[in-house]
Amino acid sequence: MTRRLAILALLAVMAAALVAQLRLETRLSLFFLGHSDEGGQLVARFQRSVFARRYLLAIEPRSVTDSGLSAFARTFIRESQAVAGVARVWPAFQPPFSLAGMLGGYAARAPLIYSLDPAEEASRLLTPQSLPQRAERLKGALLSPFGDLVQRIAPDDPLLLTFHAFADWRDRLKPEAERRDAFYPIVLESKFEPFDSDRQQALQEALRQVFARLNRRHGEAYRLRMTGVPVFAAVAQDRIQSDVSRVTLASSLGVVAVLWGLFRTWRSLPAISLVLAFAFGSGALATQWLFGYVHGLTLALGATLIGVCVDYPIHLLAHCREEGGTDRVARRLWPALGMGALTTLIGYLALAATGYPGFQQTAAFAGMGILAAVLVTRYLLPVWVSGGMAGPPRLLGLEAWLGLCRKYPRRVLAGVALLLAPVLWFLPRLQWLDDLERLAEIDSRLRRVDRELRSRLGDIEPGRAVLVEASDLETGLQRAEAATRILRRLKTEGKLADFQGIYPWLVSEALQQANWQHYRDRITPQFASAWGEALRAQGLAAGPLALAIPGKTSSAWLESEKILDSGIEEILVGQIDRAPDGVHLALWLGPHEPAALAAALDDLAGVRYFSQRDQINALAERYRRRAVKALGVGVGVIFLLLTVRYRSLGQAARILMPGLVGMAFIFACFAALAQPVSFFHLIATLLAVAICVDYGIFYTERRAGDALATYRAMGASMLTTVTAFAALGLAENPVLQMLSIAVTGGVGIGFLLCPALISAHSVTPFPKEC
């Protein structure tokens, strides 16, 4: 009794440590990208930006036209502003800052920023011959919708060089009438971090309640649609938590049902639960300590440990038939249990070798869980229980299959060989899937809503950009300006629809110097006099619009650091990131030709084309190559351990063969069904091989001294493992579904092939069961 209380106390300490330290994460980017690679770092920077806290909402009338849409939407905006957690909210076509107002502050700096290519454009913009036309344009601009802005700019910049500098932003500077069609877009910025899902979910629900209350007053005439990073984050958390709960519950109930069906007793359940509790607790604590958090998908995958770790107590209890004999059986089974656990552990640890962040966590979780399970089975379980199962497990057809394999071994082998022929024919037809976005898909409906709403607001594509990296801001701006010149050319050539750059909100000192030099050289007294005559010819007052003769130096240099502190970051949100390793700038892109864009930027130092989708898929391809190596290395290490253990290459090969053949069958099925295979399938098959090697070890050593008793215990283990992995198929995440299919199929086939491929060469060096 004292020793049992000590075991319970140890379990309680572990539970308390979990409650105090466990931090659950649901961000899919952490599982799929992590923080260590380039893609992960870019995603992490994006997640820190204010842009990631913004929602895009759309209010739409249910009828074709509705004159009250604008009034309804503005009422919703006003009442939404009072919702807890809302920083600000505004119509998407009327940002909370004035681009035109900010533009007025640049007029005095026009001589410093007017051109990206002053050496070429000064000869066109600043010639006496161009002055009559420029005066005519000034008069037209004063009478245009931009009139108020022109009146503000013209006294400091009568040549309107400011507008030339902001040519790329001209469409965004146009006053836009309030929309009265079937779509009223709204931008809402929350106060919370985008992945603070609990508070974001509360905010979303509050917004829906405000909308529902207003909508009831208008006879349910409108509908609300919502997208943004916080929306996807909240859905991801719900789905992952649902997957974890569903998989864990299904796995637990399934294993309990299997045990009851096999042994018709609850006697073993407390002992098996003890092993699983230590396995889960150890795995979760190890993962928390190593990574600082435990991902929800890791817990879902960790639920499969129910089926894997239950093997060890099942073998112990199924082989013991007398009271007080548990410790003796544990000692006898320990070499086989330890070797089986080691080979399974290698399969899980090979996950880490892929470099895939999510599987590195899974490897830590499962590795420590398996280690804890086998040690608890060996050293604590004999203290906890005094005897084994009431009788051997009963599996329908198992004895007949074993008898067939032992009576007609050559015929069974011939049948297996015959089945391998179509397998070898289909394997070369295997297709690969390297689309991580497809694998990480949360909700296709949300994706469609997101694409639709964003496409109706502009052509800038999220996730595609020109990235600029530099050690300091000045170098970064110079590189961004070089990239902007290329983007302008591609836009002229029709290879790029639009882009959102950083020039001229921020301009490098080098470009300012060049602009100023050309401006000072051309604005002479004669030039200023000719400008006055051009103004008078258009009937404009020359005095207020006169050109000042520039001095040797400018007094209005554009200092980037000060400009950034003046609110410009509101306009360039998500485009500037100053990190300890330097400066990262982003130029957002509209629809474009990726190959042409990448080739045009190829020669620019520190500049590259970035597509989040392409980057993620490149990572998937890299993971697949690593997974192939991990598969080979994992199988090789397992084969080496078996060779050392049995001092026979042939024996090691025979133990490994059922798992390998099972893997080949599964891949052939995927190929026959034209089902693309990802690196997740490769890892799943490695796990299946590692688990099947356990069966090969148990069947070879037959430490009960009876092939049927051993195979029955193996069958019980197989069913619990298959049940646990099959529960992954209930998850909504495609990754978990893939693992479910591959592992359950591979383990089931490998188990059936053990007596067919090993029976004729088995050894039975131990006496019959105690």
C-alpha positions in Angstrom: 0.0 0.0 0.0 2.8 2.4 0.8 4.4 1.9 -2.5 1.1 2.4 -4.3 0.6 5.7 -2.5 4.2 6.8 -3.5 3.3 6.1 -7.1 0.1 8.1 -6.8 2.0 11.0 -5.2 4.5 11.0 -8.1 1.6 11.1 -10.5 0.0 14.0 -8.6 3.3 16.0 -8.7 3.4 15.5 -12.4 -0.2 16.6 -12.8 0.5 19.7 -10.7 3.6 20.6 -12.8 1.4 20.3 -16.0 -1.3 22.6 -14.6 1.3 25.2 -13.5 3.5 25.1 -16.6 1.5 23.9 -19.7 1.0 26.6 -22.3 -1.2 25.4 -25.2 -0.7 26.9 -28.7 -3.1 26.7 -31.6 -1.3 28.8 -34.3 -1.0 26.6 -37.4 2.1 28.7 -38.4 4.0 27.4 -35.4 3.2 23.8 -36.2 3.8 24.1 -40.0 6.6 26.8 -40.1 7.9 27.3 -36.6 10.2 30.2 -35.8 13.6 29.0 -36.9 13.4 29.1 -40.7 13.0 32.0 -43.0 9.3 31.4 -43.7 8.6 31.1 -40.0 10.4 34.4 -39.2 8.5 36.2 -41.9 5.2 34.9 -40.5 6.3 35.8 -37.0 7.0 39.4 -38.0 3.7 39.6 -39.8 1.9 38.4 -36.7 3.5 41.1 -34.6 2.3 43.9 -36.9 -0.8 46.0 -36.4 -2.0 44.7 -39.8 -2.6 41.3 -38.3 -5.0 42.8 -35.8 -7.3 44.2 -38.4 -10.6 42.7 -39.5 -12.2 43.3 -42.9 -16.0 43.3 -42.7 -18.6 43.6 -45.4 -22.2 44.6 -45.0 -24.4 43.5 -47.9 -28.1 44.0 -48.6 -30.2 40.9 -49.2 -32.0 42.7 -52.0 -30.2 43.8 -55.2 -30.2 47.5 -54.3 -30.8 49.2 -51.0 -30.6 53.0 -50.5 -30.3 52.6 -46.8 -27.1 50.5 -46.9 -24.8 53.5 -46.2 -26.8 54.8 -43.2 -27.0 51.3 -41.8 -23.3 50.7 -42.2 -22.4 54.0 -40.5 -24.6 53.2 -37.6 -22.9 49.9 -37.2 -19.5 51.6 -37.3 -20.5 54.1 -34.7 -21.8 51.4 -32.3 -19.0 49.0 -33.0 -16.5 51.6 -31.8 -18.0 51.2 -28.3 -17.4 47.4 -28.2 -14.7 46.4 -25.7 -11.5 45.5 -27.5 -12.1 47.7 -30.6 -9.3 50.2 -31.1 -10.9 51.9 -34.1 -13.2 51.2 -37.0 -13.7 53.0 -40.3 -15.1 52.6 -43.9 -12.4 50.9 -46.0 -12.6 53.7 -48.6 -12.1 56.5 -46.0 -9.1 55.6 -43.8 -8.7 57.2 -40.4 -5.8 59.3 -41.6 -5.7 61.7 -44.5 -3.3 60.8 -47.3 -3.9 64.2 -48.8 -3.1 65.9 -45.5 0.1 63.9 -45.1 1.0 64.7 -48.7 0.8 68.4 -48.0 3.8 68.1 -45.6 5.9 66.8 -48.5 5.5 69.8 -50.8 8.4 71.7 -49.2 10.6 68.6 -49.9 9.5 68.2 -53.5 13.0 69.2 -54.8 14.4 66.3 -52.8 12.0 63.5 -53.7 10.5 64.3 -57.1 12.1 61.5 -59.1 13.6 58.0 -58.8 15.8 58.8 -61.8 16.7 62.5 -61.5 19.6 62.3 -64.0 17.1 61.2 -66.7 13.9 63.0 -65.7 15.2 66.4 -64.7 15.9 67.0 -68.4 12.2 66.4 -69.1 10.6 67.9 -66.0 12.8 71.0 -65.5 13.3 72.6 -68.9 12.1 76.0 -70.0 10.2 74.4 -72.9 8.0 72.5 -70.5 6.9 75.5 -68.4 3.9 76.6 -70.5 2.4 73.1 -70.3 3.2 72.8 -66.6 1.4 76.1 -65.9 -1.6 74.9 -67.9 -1.7 71.7 -65.8 -1.4 73.7 -62.6 -4.5 75.7 -63.6 -6.4 72.5 -64.5 -5.4 70.9 -61.2 -6.7 73.9 -59.2 -10.1 73.3 -60.8 -10.1 69.5 -60.4 -11.3 67.4 -57.4 -7.8 67.8 -56.1 -8.2 71.5 -55.9 -8.0 71.8 -52.2 -4.9 69.7 -52.0 -3.3 71.7 -54.9 -4.0 75.0 -53.2 -2.2 73.6 -50.1 0.8 72.3 -52.1 1.3 74.9 -54.8 2.8 77.7 -52.6 5.7 75.4 -51.7 5.8 73.4 -54.9 4.3 75.4 -57.8 5.7 73.0 -60.4 3.6 70.2 -58.6 6.6 67.9 -58.5 5.1 66.3 -55.4 2.4 64.7 -57.6 5.1 63.3 -59.9 6.8 61.8 -56.9 3.5 60.2 -55.7 2.5 59.0 -59.2 2.3 55.4 -57.9 -0.1 56.5 -55.2 -2.3 58.7 -57.4 -5.3 56.3 -57.5 -5.2 56.0 -53.7 -5.2 59.8 -53.3 -8.4 60.3 -55.3 -11.4 61.3 -53.1 -13.8 58.3 -53.3 -17.5 58.8 -53.0 -19.3 56.8 -50.4 -20.3 53.4 -51.8 -24.0 52.8 -52.2 -23.8 49.5 -54.2 -24.3 46.0 -52.8 -21.1 46.1 -50.8 -20.0 48.3 -47.9 -16.5 47.5 -46.7 -15.3 48.3 -43.2 -11.9 48.0 -41.5 -11.8 47.3 -37.8 -8.6 47.3 -35.7 -8.7 45.3 -32.5 -6.6 46.0 -29.4 -5.8 42.4 -28.8 -3.0 40.3 -30.3 -4.4 38.4 -33.4 -3.7 35.0 -31.8 -5.2 35.9 -28.4 -8.1 33.7 -29.7 -10.3 33.8 -26.5 -10.5 37.6 -26.5 -10.8 37.7 -30.3 -13.6 35.3 -30.3 -15.4 37.4 -27.6 -14.9 40.5 -29.8 -16.2 38.7 -32.9 -19.3 37.6 -31.0 -19.9 41.1 -29.6 -19.7 42.5 -33.2 -22.2 39.9 -34.4 -24.6 40.8 -31.6 -24.4 44.5 -32.5 -25.1 43.7 -36.1 -27.9 41.4 -35.2 -29.6 44.0 -33.0 -29.4 46.7 -35.7 -30.4 44.2 -38.4 -33.6 43.3 -36.5 -34.7 46.9 -36.6 -34.3 46.9 -40.4 -36.2 43.7 -41.0 -33.2 41.4 -41.4 -32.4 43.3 -44.6 -28.6 42.9 -44.4 -25.9 40.3 -43.8 -22.4 40.6 -42.3 -19.3 38.9 -43.5 -16.0 39.0 -41.7 -12.4 38.0 -42.5 -8.9 38.7 -41.2 -6.1 37.0 -39.4 -8.0 37.0 -36.0 -11.0 35.2 -37.7 -8.8 32.5 -39.0 -7.0 32.2 -35.7 -10.2 31.8 -33.8 -11.5 29.2 -36.2 -8.1 27.4 -36.0 -8.3 27.3 -32.2 -11.8 25.9 -32.3 -10.9 23.3 -34.8 -7.7 22.2 -33.1 -9.4 22.0 -29.7 -12.2 20.1 -31.2 -9.8 17.7 -32.9 -7.9 17.2 -29.7 -11.0 16.5 -27.7 -12.6 14.3 -30.4 -9.4 12.3 -31.1 -8.6 11.8 -27.4 -12.1 10.7 -26.5 -12.5 8.4 -29.5 -9.0 6.9 -28.9 -9.7 6.4 -25.2 -13.1 4.9 -25.6 -12.0 2.8 -28.6 -9.1 1.3 -26.6 -11.3 0.6 -23.6 -13.9 -1.1 -25.9 -11.1 -3.2 -27.5 -9.8 -4.3 -24.1 -13.2 -5.2 -22.9 -14.0 -7.1 -26.1 -10.8 -9.0 -25.9 -10.6 -9.8 -22.1 -14.1 -9.3 -20.9 -12.9 -7.7 -17.7 -12.2 -4.2 -16.2 -9.4 -5.6 -14.1 -6.6 -4.4 -16.3 -8.0 -0.9 -16.9 -6.5 0.9 -13.8 -3.0 -0.6 -14.5 -3.2 0.5 -18.2 -4.5 3.9 -17.2 -1.5 4.4 -14.9 0.9 3.7 -17.7 -0.9 6.1 -20.0 -1.1 8.8 -17.4 2.7 8.7 -16.9 3.3 8.6 -20.6 1.1 11.6 -21.4 2.3 13.6 -18.5 6.0 12.9 -19.2 5.5 13.7 -22.9 3.7 17.0 -22.3 6.2 18.2 -19.7 9.2 17.3 -21.9 7.6 19.2 -24.8 6.8 22.2 -22.6 10.3 22.4 -21.2 12.0 22.0 -24.6 9.8 24.3 -26.7 8.1 26.6 -24.2 4.6 25.5 -25.3 2.7 22.5 -26.5 0.8 22.7 -29.8 -2.8 21.5 -30.0 -1.9 19.3 -33.0 0.9 17.7 -31.0 -1.6 16.7 -28.4 -3.9 15.3 -31.1 -1.0 13.3 -32.4 0.0 12.4 -28.9 -3.4 10.8 -28.4 -2.1 8.0 -30.6 0.3 7.1 -27.7 -2.8 5.5 -26.1 -2.6 2.8 -28.7 1.2 2.6 -28.8 2.0 2.7 -25.1 -0.8 0.4 -24.1 1.1 -2.4 -25.9 3.6 -2.7 -23.0 1.2 -3.3 -20.1 -0.9 -5.6 -22.4 2.0 -7.8 -23.1 2.9 -7.9 -19.4 -0.6 -8.6 -18.2 -1.5 -11.0 -21.0 1.5 -13.2 -20.3 0.9 -13.4 -16.5 -1.6 -16.0 -15.2 -0.8 -16.2 -11.5 -1.0 -13.9 -8.5 2.3 -12.4 -7.4 4.0 -13.4 -10.7 3.9 -10.0 -12.4 7.4 -8.9 -11.4 8.9 -12.2 -12.7 7.1 -11.9 -16.0 8.2 -8.2 -16.3 11.8 -9.3 -15.9 11.4 -12.0 -18.5 9.7 -9.8 -21.0 12.0 -6.8 -20.4 14.5 -7.5 -23.2 11.7 -7.8 -25.8 9.8 -4.8 -24.4 12.9 -2.7 -24.2 13.9 -3.5 -27.7 10.4 -2.9 -29.1 10.2 0.4 -27.3 13.6 1.4 -28.7 12.7 0.6 -32.3 9.4 2.5 -31.9 11.3 5.4 -30.3 13.6 5.5 -33.3 10.6 5.8 -35.6 9.3 8.8 -33.6 12.7 10.4 -33.2 13.2 10.3 -37.0 10.4 12.8 -37.1 12.8 15.4 -35.7 15.3 14.7 -38.4 13.0 16.1 -41.0 13.4 19.6 -39.6 9.6 20.0 -39.6 8.6 22.1 -36.5 5.4 20.2 -35.7 7.0 16.8 -35.9 10.0 17.9 -33.8 7.4 18.6 -31.1 5.7 15.3 -31.8 9.0 13.5 -31.6 9.7 15.0 -28.2 6.2 14.3 -26.9 6.1 10.7 -28.1 9.7 9.9 -27.4 9.4 10.8 -23.7 6.0 9.2 -23.5 7.2 5.9 -24.9 10.2 5.9 -22.6 8.0 6.6 -19.6 5.5 3.9 -20.6 8.0 1.1 -20.9 9.8 2.1 -17.7 6.6 2.3 -15.7 5.5 -1.1 -17.2 8.8 -2.6 -16.1 9.3 -1.0 -12.6 6.0 0.5 -11.3 3.3 -1.8 -12.8 4.5 -4.9 -10.9 4.1 -2.9 -7.7 0.7 -1.8 -8.7 -0.8 -5.1 -9.8 -0.4 -8.6 -8.4 -1.6 -10.6 -11.4 -2.5 -10.5 -15.1 -5.5 -11.0 -17.2 -8.2 -13.5 -16.4 -7.6 -15.3 -19.7 -6.0 -14.9 -23.1 -7.4 -12.4 -25.5 -9.8 -13.8 -28.1 -9.5 -12.5 -31.7 -11.8 -13.9 -34.3 -9.9 -15.7 -37.1 -6.5 -15.1 -35.5 -5.8 -18.7 -34.6 -6.9 -19.9 -38.1 -4.6 -17.4 -39.8 -1.7 -18.4 -37.6 -2.4 -22.1 -38.2 -2.5 -21.5 -42.0 0.8 -19.7 -41.9 2.5 -22.5 -39.9 0.9 -25.3 -41.9 1.5 -23.9 -45.4 4.4 -21.4 -45.0 5.6 -21.7 -48.6 2.1 -21.2 -50.1 1.5 -18.2 -47.9 4.8 -16.7 -48.9 4.0 -17.4 -52.6 0.7 -15.6 -52.1 2.4 -12.6 -50.5 4.9 -12.6 -53.4 2.1 -12.7 -55.9 0.4 -9.7 -54.3 3.7 -7.8 -54.4 3.7 -7.9 -58.2 0.9 -5.2 -58.6 2.5 -3.3 -55.8 5.7 -3.0 -57.6 3.8 -2.0 -60.8 1.9 0.8 -59.0 4.7 2.3 -56.9 6.4 4.2 -59.8 3.1 5.9 -60.4 3.2 7.6 -57.0 2.3 11.3 -57.1 3.8 13.8 -54.6 1.9 16.6 -52.9 4.0 19.6 -51.8 1.2 22.1 -51.1 1.3 22.9 -47.4 -1.5 25.5 -47.7 -3.7 22.7 -48.9 -2.6 20.5 -46.0 -3.1 23.3 -43.5 -6.5 24.2 -44.9 -8.9 25.2 -42.1 -12.1 26.3 -43.7 -12.5 26.6 -47.5 -15.5 28.8 -47.1 -13.5 31.3 -45.0 -10.8 31.3 -47.7 -13.4 32.0 -50.4 -14.8 34.9 -48.4 -11.4 36.3 -47.7 -10.4 36.2 -51.4 -13.7 37.7 -52.5 -13.7 40.6 -50.0 -10.1 41.5 -50.7 -10.5 41.3 -54.5 -13.3 43.8 -54.3 -11.2 46.3 -52.5 -8.1 46.3 -54.6 -5.6 44.4 -56.6 -2.9 44.0 -53.9 -2.4 40.3 -53.2 -1.7 39.3 -49.6 1.3 37.0 -49.2 3.2 38.2 -52.3 5.8 40.9 -52.0 9.3 42.1 -52.9 11.4 41.8 -49.8 14.3 44.0 -49.1 16.9 43.3 -46.4 19.7 45.5 -45.2 21.8 46.2 -42.2 20.5 49.8 -41.9 17.5 51.9 -43.1 19.5 54.0 -45.6 20.8 50.9 -47.4 17.4 49.3 -47.3 15.8 52.4 -48.8 18.4 52.5 -51.6 17.7 48.9 -52.4 13.9 49.4 -52.3 14.2 52.4 -54.7 16.2 50.2 -57.1 13.4 47.6 -56.9 10.7 50.2 -57.4 12.3 51.3 -60.7 12.0 47.7 -61.9 8.4 47.4 -60.7 7.5 50.5 -62.6 9.0 49.1 -65.7 7.2 45.7 -65.3 3.9 47.6 -64.7 4.4 49.5 -68.0 5.1 46.2 -69.8 1.9 44.7 -68.4 3.6 42.1 -66.3 2.5 43.7 -63.0 -1.0 45.1 -62.3 0.0 47.3 -59.3 2.2 47.5 -56.3 2.5 49.4 -53.1 6.0 50.6 -52.4 7.7 52.8 -49.8 8.9 55.6 -52.1 8.3 58.5 -51.7 7.0 58.4 -48.2 10.6 57.5 -47.2 13.5 58.4 -49.5 17.1 57.6 -49.1 19.6 60.3 -48.4 21.5 59.4 -51.6 18.4 59.9 -53.8 17.6 63.2 -52.0 21.1 64.5 -52.7 20.8 63.5 -56.4 17.4 65.1 -56.8 18.5 68.3 -55.0 21.7 68.5 -57.2 19.7 68.3 -60.4 17.0 70.7 -59.2 19.5 73.3 -58.0 21.4 73.2 -61.3 18.3 73.8 -63.3 16.3 76.3 -61.3 18.1 79.4 -62.3 16.9 83.1 -62.2 16.2 82.7 -65.9 14.1 79.6 -65.3 12.2 81.3 -62.5 11.4 84.3 -64.7 10.2 82.0 -67.6 7.9 80.3 -65.0 6.4 83.6 -64.0 5.6 84.4 -67.6 4.0 81.0 -68.1 1.8 81.6 -65.0 0.7 85.0 -66.3 -0.2 83.5 -69.6 -2.7 81.2 -67.9 -4.1 84.1 -65.8 -2.6 82.9 -62.6 -1.0 85.2 -60.0 2.7 84.8 -60.3 3.6 86.1 -56.8 2.2 83.3 -54.6 3.3 80.7 -57.2 6.8 82.0 -57.9 9.8 79.7 -57.8 12.4 80.4 -55.2 16.0 80.2 -56.3 17.5 77.3 -54.4 20.6 77.9 -52.3 23.6 75.6 -52.0 21.9 73.3 -49.5 18.3 72.4 -48.6 16.8 73.1 -45.3 14.1 70.5 -45.6 15.8 67.2 -45.7 13.5 64.2 -45.3 14.8 62.4 -42.2 13.4 58.9 -42.3 13.5 58.2 -38.6 11.6 61.3 -37.8 9.1 60.7 -40.6 8.4 57.2 -39.2 7.5 58.7 -35.9 5.0 61.1 -37.5 2.3 58.6 -38.5 3.6 57.4 -41.9 3.7 53.8 -40.4 -0.1 54.0 -40.6 0.2 54.1 -44.4 3.1 51.7 -44.6 1.7 49.2 -42.2 3.4 45.8 -42.4 6.0 47.1 -44.8 8.7 48.1 -42.4 10.3 46.0 -39.7 13.3 47.0 -37.8 14.9 44.0 -36.1 18.2 43.4 -34.2 19.6 41.9 -37.4 18.8 44.9 -39.6 15.9 46.3 -41.6 13.3 44.4 -43.5 11.1 46.2 -46.1 8.2 44.9 -48.1 6.8 46.2 -51.3 3.3 44.6 -51.7 2.3 43.3 -55.1 -0.8 43.0 -57.2 -1.4 40.4 -59.9 1.8 39.7 -61.7 3.9 37.2 -63.6 6.0 35.5 -60.9 8.8 34.3 -63.2 9.2 37.7 -64.9 9.3 39.4 -61.6 11.8 37.1 -60.0 14.1 37.2 -63.0 14.0 41.1 -63.1 15.0 41.3 -59.4 17.6 38.6 -59.6 20.6 41.0 -59.9 19.7 43.3 -57.0 21.6 42.7 -53.8 19.4 42.2 -50.7 16.2 42.1 -52.8 14.1 39.1 -53.7 10.7 38.1 -54.7 8.6 36.5 -52.0 5.4 34.5 -52.4 4.2 33.0 -49.1 2.5 30.2 -50.9 5.7 29.4 -53.0 7.8 29.7 -49.9 5.6 27.4 -47.9 5.5 24.9 -50.8 9.3 25.1 -51.1 9.5 24.2 -47.4 7.2 21.3 -48.0 9.5 20.0 -50.8 12.5 20.4 -48.5 10.7 18.5 -45.7 9.8 15.8 -48.2 13.5 15.3 -49.2 14.4 15.2 -45.5 11.6 12.8 -44.8 12.9 10.4 -47.4 16.3 10.6 -45.8 14.8 10.2 -42.3 12.9 7.1 -43.6 16.0 5.6 -44.9 18.1 6.4 -41.8 15.4 5.3 -39.4 15.0 1.9 -41.1 18.8 1.6 -41.3 19.2 2.3 -37.6 16.4 -0.1 -36.7 18.0 -2.8 -38.9 21.4 -2.2 -37.3 19.9 -2.6 -33.8 18.2 -5.8 -34.8 21.4 -7.1 -36.3 23.3 -6.4 -33.1 20.5 -7.9 -31.0 20.2 -11.1 -32.9 23.7 -11.3 -34.4 22.2 -12.2 -37.7 21.5 -10.1 -40.8 18.9 -12.6 -42.0 17.0 -12.5 -38.7 17.1 -8.7 -38.6 15.8 -8.6 -42.2 13.0 -11.0 -41.5 11.8 -9.0 -38.4 11.9 -5.8 -40.5 10.2 -7.3 -43.5 6.5 -7.3 -42.4 6.7 -3.5 -41.8 8.4 -2.8 -45.1 6.0 -4.9 -47.1 3.1 -3.2 -45.3 4.6 0.2 -46.2 4.9 -0.9 -49.8 1.2 -2.0 -49.9 0.0 1.3 -48.5 2.0 3.4 -51.0 0.8 1.2 -53.8 -2.8 1.8 -52.7 -2.2 5.6 -52.8 -0.7 5.3 -56.2 -3.6 3.1 -57.5 -6.1 5.6 -56.2 -4.2 8.5 -57.7 -4.0 10.0 -54.2 -1.0 12.4 -53.9 1.5 11.5 -51.2 3.2 14.1 -49.0 6.0 13.9 -46.5 3.4 13.3 -43.8 2.7 9.9 -45.5 6.5 9.1 -45.5 6.7 9.8 -41.8 3.5 7.9 -41.1 4.9 4.8 -42.8 8.1 5.1 -40.8 6.0 5.0 -37.7 4.1 2.0 -39.0 7.4 0.2 -39.7 8.8 1.0 -36.3 5.6 -0.3 -34.6 5.5 -3.4 -36.8 9.1 -4.2 -35.8 7.8 -4.5 -32.2 5.5 -7.3 -33.4 8.4 -8.9 -35.2 10.5 -8.9 -32.1 7.7 -10.2 -29.9 6.9 -13.0 -32.4 10.5 -13.9 -32.9 11.4 -14.2 -29.2 8.1 -15.7 -28.0 9.0 -15.2 -24.4 5.8 -17.0 -23.4 7.1 -20.1 -25.1 3.9 -20.3 -27.1 3.5 -18.8 -30.6 -0.3 -18.6 -30.2 -0.2 -16.9 -26.8 2.4 -14.4 -28.2 0.4 -13.7 -31.3 -2.8 -13.2 -29.3 -1.0 -10.6 -27.2 0.4 -9.0 -30.4 -3.2 -9.0 -31.8 -4.4 -7.1 -28.7 -1.6 -4.6 -29.1 -2.3 -4.2 -32.8 -6.0 -3.5 -32.3 -5.4 -0.9 -29.6 -2.7 0.8 -31.8 -5.0 0.7 -34.9 -7.9 2.0 -32.8 -5.8 5.0 -31.5 -4.5 6.0 -35.0 -7.9 5.4 -36.6 -9.3 8.0 -34.2 -7.1 10.6 -36.0 -9.4 10.1 -39.0 -12.2 11.8 -37.1 -10.1 15.0 -37.0 -10.9 17.8 -39.5 -7.2 18.6 -40.0 -6.0 16.9 -43.3 -2.6 16.0 -41.7 -4.1 14.0 -39.0 -6.4 12.2 -41.5 -3.3 11.3 -43.6 -1.5 9.9 -40.7 -4.5 7.9 -39.7 -4.8 6.1 -43.0 -1.2 5.4 -43.5 -0.4 4.2 -40.0 -3.5 2.0 -39.5 -3.1 0.4 -42.9 0.6 -0.2 -42.4 0.3 -1.6 -38.9 -2.6 -3.9 -39.8 -0.8 -5.4 -42.8 2.5 -5.7 -41.0 0.8 -7.5 -38.1 -0.8 -10.0 -40.4 2.5 -10.7 -42.3 4.5 -11.5 -39.1 3.6 -15.2 -39.0 3.9 -15.4 -42.8 7.4 -14.0 -43.0 8.9 -14.9 -39.7 7.4 -18.2 -38.5 9.7 -20.6 -40.3 12.8 -18.9 -38.7 11.5 -18.0 -35.2 13.5 -18.9 -32.1 11.9 -20.0 -28.8 14.6 -19.8 -26.2 12.3 -19.3 -23.2 10.1 -21.6 -21.2 6.3 -21.4 -21.4 4.4 -18.7 -19.5 4.6 -18.5 -15.8 
